């Protein structure tokens, strides 16, 4: 694999990109699951590096803000 990136749209670029993707895949699939999610089913996992970043306690305020933005502004009529 060369260190210089060939011009996009050329056969050399396609070969370079395929080799780079193989390297990324080999690295990605050689990693072990973190202990926090080891009991989950097998498969590919994508997300933040730190599982603490997606814990519900950290997202509650954000979820409430999103709900307020998306909630239609309806007035009650008696």
Beta strands, then each sheet from edge to edge (+ up, - down):
end
